[in-house]
Amino acid sequence: MAPSRSPLNRPSIVAAMTELLGPHAVDTRDEQLKAASVDRFKKYTAVHGIYDGPVPAAIVYPSSTAEVAAVLRFAAENLVNVVPRTGRTATEGGLETVVEDSLVVDGSRMNKILSIDPVDMMATVQCGVGLQELEDILRAQGLTTGHSPQSKPLAQLGGLVATRSIGQFSTLYGGIEDLVVGLESVFPGGQVTRIKNVPRRAAGPDIRHIVIGSEGALCFITEVTVKLFRYQPENNRYFGFLVDEFSDGIDALRELITAGYRPSVCRVYSPEDARQHFAQLYEGKNVVVLVAEGPKGIADATAAAIEDLFAGRPHQRVDSRLIQQWFEGLNWGQDKIDAEQAAMLEHHHLGYTTEVSVDWSRVAGLFDAVMSRIRREFPRAGDLTMLGAHSSHSYQTGTNLYFVYDYTINSSPRDEIEVYHKPLNAIIVEEALRAGGSMVHHHGIGKYRTPWTQQEHGSAYYLLSTLKRAFDPQGVMNAGTIFPLEPRESTSSP
Ligand SMILES: Cc1cc2nc3c(=O)[nH]c(=O)nc-3n(C[C@H](O)[C@H](O)[C@H](O)COP(=O)(O)OP(=O)(O)OC[C@H]3O[C@@H](n4cnc5c(N)ncnc54)[C@H](O)[C@@H]3O)c2cc1C
């Protein structure tokens, strides 16, 4: 956590916000401020009512780009830390207010769908539009964004772009970075920038990538334009296979992808992970899940390639209806979050994940290294009730590994993060970096992987840190996110 650098005290910050935005747009209720000081990285302490970090001075709800600009101008002039937020599903501490008297700037009231264009195949929305709402409207018109993260019922477009999110159909449609056409953002000091919508251009570096994945640490995203595709679920073909070894499943995915096929869903689950997803069918084996999607000719060709691939490999076939049913219940809305909270309180038990990526040739090695090192070195290994992984997003050169770990907490709730979550996360991050992979595939760095940001980027850290200095010279955007707090700012690590 860090002390405020602002010359203004809390009441003056709140008064200034009330004057700028009006009282209806400024929330200072105690419970709301406490909840706004954390995200799902601290879900266990939060459910016990423990909020150790600084609570923000206020949550403010701008309703236009001009209001966002006014707030960011005030923040830069008065050295007030700003934490942008939209759908509040962040998992890596990106929403934590580690600086005293921060302002949480919530874009969820900027929730207009500005245009849906079925000729140029793009939709423009404000940052607070929920992806589920947009998808429901698009699908009724035979269109889709192709973006389907598990948090789709809750996440909003601003946060989805800011975290560089990815969805379950990514092998066909890509991650959000492949879907964003153009953007509007506000930079510290109030500078409004619109990156125009064009199919492609060679007018210098692709500046969309300054904004995509910036996690609220460079700018506030106000508007997003995404690509659209035709929605043709009638052509979908679902496949499930059981295979003996995790590496057999990875090998099958590699064969399919590098041969040029693009199934929309492309996954392999280790037996431990498979047990919680497919209890009735996994039989102690690894589960491969594939979906062929798109225009009928392409879906059929992809389905035929999947059949051919497994005809030549030892496997057991899974009823495709079970795969489709599983898939339809995969997403998380508020109901599942509420149920998880009740279960955490009752059973002192919870699950977390750490997602990384690595080249094909090193996937099996990384999987084995993480599994064996956790079992060997993690002092509370006896409290683990599940340790497994799946690959869920594949590319020509490699794939991601999404490690999942559940444990029973035999410590005080306050100590859960230090005793369990941080050491487990650290082992996975260290092993991914050791294997030459990336320490973070799609959740963002947040505040808990910052000790490794420099190692992640190596000599290219120069580029990243120069962006921060150039665009946020006062250091008022989501301090402690992506970049570690400077030692002089920090009184203890987050
Ligand atoms: C159950 C569950 C399942 C998930 N599944 C997936 C998944 O399949 N794929 C995936 O990629 N992620 C997943 N996530 C992680 C999370 O949902 C995504 O990272 C999502 O993109 C966050 O969007 P949000 O609107 O909730 O953002 P928030 O949680 O509000 O914010 C996330 C980050 O973005 C910044 N931010 C938010 N809005 C803005 C803005 N307007 N301008 C600038 N910065 C902003 C915040 O400061 C923060 O750092 C999952 C999370 C949960 C809880």
The ligand as an SDF file (V2000), in Angstrom:
LIG
                    3D

 53 58  0  0  0  0  0  0  0  0999 V2000
  -15.6050  -16.3940  -13.2440 C   0  0  0  0  0  0  0  0  0  0  0  0
  -14.6230  -15.6550  -14.0930 C   0  0  0  0  0  0  0  0  0  0  0  0
  -14.2940  -16.1470  -15.3430 C   0  0  0  0  0  0  0  0  0  0  0  0
  -13.3740  -15.4660  -16.1420 C   0  0  0  0  0  0  0  0  0  0  0  0
  -13.1260  -15.9460  -17.3920 N   0  0  0  0  0  0  0  0  0  0  0  0
  -12.2720  -15.2710  -18.2050 C   0  0  0  0  0  0  0  0  0  0  0  0
  -12.0340  -15.7260  -19.5310 C   0  0  0  0  0  0  0  0  0  0  0  0
  -12.5910  -16.7190  -19.9870 O   0  0  0  0  0  0  0  0  0  0  0  0
  -11.1740  -15.0130  -20.3010 N   0  0  0  0  0  0  0  0  0  0  0  0
  -10.5550  -13.8870  -19.8350 C   0  0  0  0  0  0  0  0  0  0  0  0
   -9.7850  -13.2770  -20.5700 O   0  0  0  0  0  0  0  0  0  0  0  0
  -10.7690  -13.4400  -18.5690 N   0  0  0  0  0  0  0  0  0  0  0  0
  -11.6130  -14.0850  -17.7600 C   0  0  0  0  0  0  0  0  0  0  0  0
  -11.8460  -13.6260  -16.4880 N   0  0  0  0  0  0  0  0  0  0  0  0
  -11.1700  -12.4230  -16.0150 C   0  0  0  0  0  0  0  0  0  0  0  0
  -12.0270  -11.1380  -16.2430 C   0  0  0  0  0  0  0  0  0  0  0  0
  -13.3760  -11.4180  -16.3780 O   0  0  0  0  0  0  0  0  0  0  0  0
  -11.6060  -10.4550  -17.4850 C   0  0  0  0  0  0  0  0  0  0  0  0
  -10.3010  -10.0230  -17.2630 O   0  0  0  0  0  0  0  0  0  0  0  0
  -12.4690   -9.2570  -17.9240 C   0  0  0  0  0  0  0  0  0  0  0  0
  -11.9010   -8.7940  -19.1090 O   0  0  0  0  0  0  0  0  0  0  0  0
  -12.5770   -8.1290  -16.9660 C   0  0  0  0  0  0  0  0  0  0  0  0
  -13.6010   -7.2450  -17.4370 O   0  0  0  0  0  0  0  0  0  0  0  0
  -14.4210   -6.3390  -16.4170 P   0  0  0  0  0  0  0  0  0  0  0  0
  -15.3510   -5.4940  -17.1960 O   0  0  0  0  0  0  0  0  0  0  0  0
  -15.0040   -7.1670  -15.3470 O   0  0  0  0  0  0  0  0  0  0  0  0
  -13.2380   -5.4140  -15.8410 O   0  0  0  0  0  0  0  0  0  0  0  0
  -12.9000   -4.9710  -14.3520 P   0  0  0  0  0  0  0  0  0  0  0  0
  -12.8250   -6.1520  -13.4590 O   0  0  0  0  0  0  0  0  0  0  0  0
  -13.7880   -3.8650  -13.9220 O   0  0  0  0  0  0  0  0  0  0  0  0
  -11.4290   -4.3840  -14.5640 O   0  0  0  0  0  0  0  0  0  0  0  0
  -10.3770   -5.2110  -14.9840 C   0  0  0  0  0  0  0  0  0  0  0  0
   -9.1080   -4.3720  -15.2190 C   0  0  0  0  0  0  0  0  0  0  0  0
   -9.3110   -3.4860  -16.2950 O   0  0  0  0  0  0  0  0  0  0  0  0
   -9.2090   -2.1260  -15.8740 C   0  0  0  0  0  0  0  0  0  0  0  0
  -10.3320   -1.4150  -16.4990 N   0  0  0  0  0  0  0  0  0  0  0  0
  -11.6550   -1.7010  -16.3670 C   0  0  0  0  0  0  0  0  0  0  0  0
  -12.3780   -0.8480  -17.1080 N   0  0  0  0  0  0  0  0  0  0  0  0
  -11.5080   -0.0130  -17.7140 C   0  0  0  0  0  0  0  0  0  0  0  0
  -11.6550    1.0940  -18.5950 C   0  0  0  0  0  0  0  0  0  0  0  0
  -12.8610    1.5190  -19.0230 N   0  0  0  0  0  0  0  0  0  0  0  0
  -10.5300    1.7250  -19.0180 N   0  0  0  0  0  0  0  0  0  0  0  0
   -9.3110    1.3160  -18.6100 C   0  0  0  0  0  0  0  0  0  0  0  0
   -9.1230    0.2970  -17.7620 N   0  0  0  0  0  0  0  0  0  0  0  0
  -10.2040   -0.3680  -17.3280 C   0  0  0  0  0  0  0  0  0  0  0  0
   -9.2790   -2.1620  -14.3710 C   0  0  0  0  0  0  0  0  0  0  0  0
   -8.5580   -1.1050  -13.7830 O   0  0  0  0  0  0  0  0  0  0  0  0
   -8.6840   -3.5270  -14.0530 C   0  0  0  0  0  0  0  0  0  0  0  0
   -7.2820   -3.4520  -14.0240 O   0  0  0  0  0  0  0  0  0  0  0  0
  -12.7510  -14.2950  -15.6560 C   0  0  0  0  0  0  0  0  0  0  0  0
  -13.0900  -13.7930  -14.4000 C   0  0  0  0  0  0  0  0  0  0  0  0
  -14.0220  -14.4600  -13.6280 C   0  0  0  0  0  0  0  0  0  0  0  0
  -14.3720  -13.8870  -12.2950 C   0  0  0  0  0  0  0  0  0  0  0  0
  1  2  1  0
  2  3  1  0
  2 52  2  0
  3  4  2  0
  4  5  1  0
  4 50  1  0
  5  6  2  0
  6  7  1  0
  6 13  1  0
  7  8  2  0
  7  9  1  0
  9 10  1  0
 10 11  2  0
 10 12  1  0
 12 13  2  0
 13 14  1  0
 14 15  1  0
 14 50  1  0
 15 16  1  0
 16 17  1  0
 16 18  1  0
 18 19  1  0
 18 20  1  0
 20 21  1  0
 20 22  1  0
 22 23  1  0
 23 24  1  0
 24 25  2  0
 24 26  1  0
 24 27  1  0
 27 28  1  0
 28 29  2  0
 28 30  1  0
 28 31  1  0
 31 32  1  0
 32 33  1  0
 33 34  1  0
 33 48  1  0
 34 35  1  0
 35 36  1  0
 35 46  1  0
 36 37  1  0
 36 45  1  0
 37 38  2  0
 38 39  1  0
 39 40  1  0
 39 45  2  0
 40 41  1  0
 40 42  2  0
 42 43  1  0
 43 44  2  0
 44 45  1  0
 46 47  1  0
 46 48  1  0
 48 49  1  0
 50 51  2  0
 51 52  1  0
 52 53  1  0
M  END
$$$$
